[in-house]
Amino acid sequence: MSGLTSLWLTKDGDGRIAVDPATGLNPYGCPPKPDPALLDFGSATASVISETAFAAAERLCRLLLPSGRAVPDPADLHRETARIGDELLHLCGLPAREGIRVFLTASGTDAHRLASEWAWAGSDRPPYILAMEPNESGRGVPDALCAPSHGTLMPMRVRDDSGLLRPQAAVDGDVLAAARQAFSEHRPLFAVLTDVSKTGLVAPRRVVLQELERQAGQPVPVLVDASQFRLAPASLKSYLNQGYLVALTGSKFVGGPSFSGALLVPRNFPAPLSIPPSPPLPLGQLLRWEAALAELRQFRTLPENHVRDFFRKFASTVTAHIAHHPQLEALPSGAPSRDLSAESPGWDNLQTIFPFLLGHPGTQASDLLAPQEMQAVFRRLPEIRSSGAEGAIRGRLGQPVDCGLRQNKPISALRLCVSARHAVHAINNGPRGAEQIVAQACAVLDEAAKIAGKLREKP
């Protein structure tokens, strides 16, 4: 049955989860089965399914495909879709009485497409869509947002040409200038607040969106792109109470397999939504969400203060390790900055994505690896090495992200990420559990630097 489960985990998506027969991996570098020996710190891109999550998916697969049945019963798919949606809301601390509707989708990109399609279904003028630049939000996001409504993307830049963070005042000014352009042309505006981006940023600020609404004289529809799912229930609820749509996925911070998206719709969303009934999910999508919920259930049992303490220790140690390593350079990021009115800071106010640049050993600091070399490090890090590489570890990082130029040469950043799964292991195994996870993260960074050092060696 495990082979059948692995097969279905790659179905009902697109080419991004198709497995290469030669490697057994999808384009994200993930197999459709557990790999316990892999030190996986690549959750900003995708997560390799864990043994616990795979077992949950396999149980559901057995239930929906009993012996002799090749395809699931449609009634069973409808029932399980409703159950998974209800449990997702419960695990997010959103009781049914609050009227939040959940629509499970194939991916976070599909959630963006639905949000744009529904929000402007009855409009006779295409909207301007304010969103973070694709390098930080995702290559498929602009088309997903603009195509359904024939809208025009107004990309918001959060980094300058060298990859450094732009001043907050400059980012705020760009947001308001874009809004004024939309208003002057009497076109509707749709804003996307990214929480968090590929490199761990939150933008635009909610206070700026409120100023934007004041200038418009009416509410402006907002989609929170929380596809990373790196936010605590209090932050999620605050966004929904504001009337914002929220897009989530179970495949990144939570740790489920790729292609498990959701769109949360509050009762007080300001645009006149045209929402059809939620259809039942196909089997592959159901299994991926079931796997993600198995991870989320475990994470939600952890005491909030313990999670916060672990993430603080992780961030402190990893940040120092990068700072003192001769081949590593941190890409400016830091802790997410949210202007939310939560009663106390949650774990989601701590940094969980650590982007970094790699240099060649013994060279000037400016001699950074080119994007294609960073891709080579990303690909080689999880490989099983030959006997000549004794002591090498197998790890995974987030795929390189293009982040600007240095000395007129393009650069990109790999990303080391801590996830819900790491917190579960660290906290459930006491002090040694936390020490083990932190040590593994530093070992993966060191191994990436070793691989970088070998890239220019003569064959």
N, C-alpha and C positions, 0 to 999 in steps of 0.2 A: 504493500500500500504506500510505502514511503516514496517509491518511484513515481506512483500516480500523483501523489501530493506535490512532489517537485515539479512534475509536468504542468499541473494546473496552476501552480504559482507563477508560471511564465505565460499564462494565457489571459485573454481579455484585457490586453493592454496594447502596446505598439512595439516598435523596434527597440525601444530603450530597455525592455526587459527580455528581449529575445536572447537566448544563450548561443554563444559561438561554440559549435561542436568541437573545435580544436582546443579551446581553453576551458570550456565548461563555465564561462563567466558571461555576464551581460555587459553592455557598454559601460556600466558604472563600476565594473570590476567585482561584481558580486555573483556567487553561485546560488542556485535555487535550493540549497540545503545548508545545514550548519557546517561551520568550519571552526571547531573549538580551539584549534591551535593558533588561529590568527588573532593578533592583537589589533582589534578594529577600533580605530579612532577617526573614522572617515564619515561620521554621521551627517555632516553638513551636505554631503553629496547623496549618500544612501547608506543603508546598514545591511550587513550580512545577517541573515536570519539566525536566531539563536536556537538552541535545542529546545528550550521551553516554548518558544513561539512556534517552532515547527511542529511540536507535539500537539499544540492547540489546533493548528491548521489541519493536521492529520485526523484528529478526532472529528472535526466538522466535515472533512472530506468523507470519512467513513459513514457519518450520519446521512449525508446527502447523496452518497453513491453506494448504497448497500450492494451486497453481492448480486451480480447479474444486471445491475443498472448502469448504463453507459452515460446517461445525462440526468441531471437532477430534475425533480418534479418542480414545475413553476410555482406551485403553492408553497413548497418548502423554501424556495428562493425568496419569495415575498415575505414569509415569516421571519427568516433569518436576517434579511435586510432591515426589517423593523426592529428586531431585537438588538442588532449591532448598533443601529442609530440611537436607540434608547439608552444602551449601556454607555455609549460614548458621551452622551449628555450627562449621565449620572457621574461618570468618572471625571467630568469637567466641573462638577459641582453645580450643575444647572438643572434644578427641579422642573418637572413638567408644567407646574403652574405658571412659570415665567413665560411660557408660550414661545420658546425658541424652537424653530424648525431646523432639522438637520437633513441635508441632502448628501448622500455618499456618492463620490465620483471616482473616476479612474485615477485621477492624479490632482495635484494642486493646480496645475495648468488648466485642467478641465473645470476646476472650481472657479478660476478667474474668468473663464469663458462664460460659464453660467451666470456669474454675477453681472457681467457686462451685458449679456443678452437680456436678462430679466429687467435690469434697471432701466433700460432705454427701449423696451419693446414698443411702447406707445408714442415715442418721441418722433417728431417730423424733422428734427435737426440733429445731425451727428454731434456727439459730445467731444470736447477736449478731455483727454484722459491724462491726469498728472500722476506719474509713477517714477520710481527710482530707476536709474539707468540699468539696461539689461545686464551689464557685467555684475551687478550686485543682486539683481532680482531673478534673472533667468532668461535664457535666449528665447524661449517660447512664450514668455509673458506678453511682450508687445502685441504679437499677433492674436493671442487669446483674448486680450482686452479690446483691441481695435476692430478686429474682423466682424464680430457679431453686430456691432452698432455702427460700423463704418466710421469709427471715431479717429481722432488724430492724437497720437502720443506726444506728450510734452515731457521729455525725460528730465529727471531731476538729478543733477550731479552732486555726489557727496564727497568725491575725491578729486584732487587736481590732477594735472597731467603726469605728475611723478608718483601718484598713488597716495600722497598725504591727504589727510582730512581737510576739507575746506572749512573756513570759519563758519560757525553756526549762523551768524548774521547774513553771510552770503547765501547760504542755502535757504534761509527763511525769505530773503529778498527775492530769490528766484521763484519760489512758490507763489508769493503774492503777485509778482509780475506776470506769471503765467495765468493766474486767475483773472487779473485785470484784462489781459488780452481776450480771454474767453468771454468775459462780461461785455467788453466793448463790441464784440461781434455778435452778441446776443445768442451765444451758443451755450448749451448746458455744460457743466463741469462734473467730472467724476474723479475723485481723488483716491489713490491707493497709498495707504500707510504701511510700509514694510516693517515687520517686527518678527524676526530679525532678518537681515540680509545675509548674503553668502559669507561675508566677513564679519558678521556680528553687529551690524549697525541698525538703528531704529530711526526712520525718517519718513515723512516730515513730522515735526513736532505737533502734538495735538493742539497746543495753544495757538499755533499758526493756522491750523485748519479752522479753529473757532473764529479767529480774526477774519479768515477768508469768508466764512459764512456771514459774519457781521457786515462785511463789505458787499456781499451779494444780496443781503436783505432776506435771505431764505436759507433753509438747510441745504447742504451740499452732500450728495450721497458719497459714502466712504466705504471702501473695502480694506480691511486689515489683512495684509498678506502675512499670515502667521504660519506659512507652510513648514517652517522649521519646527514649529510647535515647542519653542523654547520659552514658554510663558506659563506662569502659575495660574491656577483657577481665578484668583482675585483679579489679575490683570485682564484675563479673558472676559470675565463678567463685567469689568469696568467698560471695556470696549462695546460689549453688547448693550449695556445700559445706555450708552451714548447713542445707540441706534446704528452702529456700524455693522456691516457684514463682516464675517471672519472666515478666511480660508485656512484649513489645517491639512496636514498629512500625518499618517502614522509611520512614515518610512524614514524619517531623519532622526531627530532627537529621541523619539519614542523607541525606535529600533525595529519596527516592522519592515517587511520587504517592500521594495519599490512599487509604486503605483497603488496607493491607498489614500484618496483625497476626501475632503468633506467641506461643505459650505454651510455655515451657521447663519441663520436669518432671524434677526430680532423682530419683535412685533412692531417696534416703532421706527423701522427703517423708513427714511423720508420719501424715497421714490415710489411711484405707483407700480409695485412689482406685478408682473404677470407670471405667476409661478404654477407650473403644471404639477399634477400629483407625482410623488417620488416613485419611479419605477423600481422593480426588484433588480438587484445587482446580479450579474452573471457569476458563475462559481469562482472563477479565478480572483475576481475582486473581493468576493466574500472571504475567501481563504486568507487573502493578504490582510484584510481588516481584522479578521479573527486573530491572526498572529500578532498584529499591532496591539490589540486590546489585551492580549496575554501579558505583554510587556508593560502596558500602562497600568493594569491592575496591580502589578507588583510595585511599581513606582509610587502609586497613590497610597500605599500602606505605610510609606516611610514618613517619620516625623519631619515636619517642615524645617525645624531648626537643625536637625541632623543633616538634611540635604544641603542646607545653606552652609553649614560648617565644612562639609566635604568639598563642595564647589569652591569655597573660599581657599581651602588648603590646596586644592588642585591648581587653581588659578595662580596662586602665589608661587608655587614650586615651578610650574611650567613656564611662567613669565620669567622667572629668574634663570631657568635653564637656557632659555632662548637668548636672554640678554648676555649670558657669559659664554656662550658657545661661539668659537671663532668663525664658524661657517654660517651661522644663523642670524637673521635680522628680522625683528618683529615688524610686521606691517601695522601701522597705527590702527587701533580698533578700540580696545577697552571695554568696559562694562556697558551694557545697554542703558540708554538714558530715556526713561519714560516719564512724562509729566502726568502720571495717574495719581488719583487720590486714594491709594491703598492705605490701610491703617498702619501697616509696618512693612518695611522692605522685605520682599520675598526672595527666594533663591534665584528668580529670573532677573534680578538686578545685578547678578554676578556674571562675569565673562565666561562663556562656555565654548566659544570658537576662537582659536588662536592662529591667525594667518601669519605666515612667515615666508621670507625670501631665503634662498640658498646661494652661497658663494662657493667657489672652488677653493680648496685648501691651499694655503701659502700664497694667495694672491691678494691684490688690493681689494678693499671692501666693495668697490664699485664693480668688480668682476663677478657679476651675478649670473646664475644659470639662465639661459634663454628659455622661453616658454616651452620649446620642444624638448629641452633637457629636463625641465621640471616634469613634463609628461612622462619622460623615460623613468624618472625616479618614482613617480606615482605607479607606473606599471610594474616596475621591478621589485618594489618593496614587498608585495605579498607573495612573490614567487617562491616556490620551493627550490632552494639553491643546490648546487652540486656538492659533492663531498669536499671539494676544494674550498668551500666557504663555511667551514665549521665555525660554530658560534654565532652565525648570522641568525637574526630573528626574522619572522614574517609578520609584517604589520600592514596597516592600511591607513591612509590619510584622505582628506577631502581633495577632490580633483583640483588642479591648479586653476586659479582665477586670474584673468588678465587685469592688471592694475596700473598700467601707465607706462612711462618711459624713464629710463636712467641713461644719461649720456646719449640720448636719441636712439636707444635700443629698447625694444619692448621687454617688459618684465611680467612675471606672474607669481602668484603666491599659493603655496600649498597650505592646507588648513588642518590642524590637529584639533579634534573636537571631543569633548566629554559629553556623555549621553545619559539618559535615564538608566540604561542597563548598567553602566559603570557605577552609578549611585547605588543601585540595588545591591550589587556585589560588595561595594565598599562598606556600606552601612550594615548589611546583614552578616558580614564576616568580621566585625569589630575593627579595632585600630589597624590590625595587619591587613585587612581588606583594603582600607584606604591607601595604606603604604604600597600595597602591591599594584594598585591601579596607577598611582602616580609614578612609580618606578617603571612600569610598562610604557607609560606615555613618554617618559624621558628616553627610554631605550629605543622607541620607534623614531624619535627625533634624531638620535645618534646614528641609527641605521640609515636613515635618509641621507645624513651627511656623509656617511661612508660610501653609499652608492654614488652620490654626487662626485666624490673624490675620484671615483674610478671611471667616470664618463670620458675623461680626456686621456686616459691611459692608452698607450698603443696596444693594439690587439696582439 
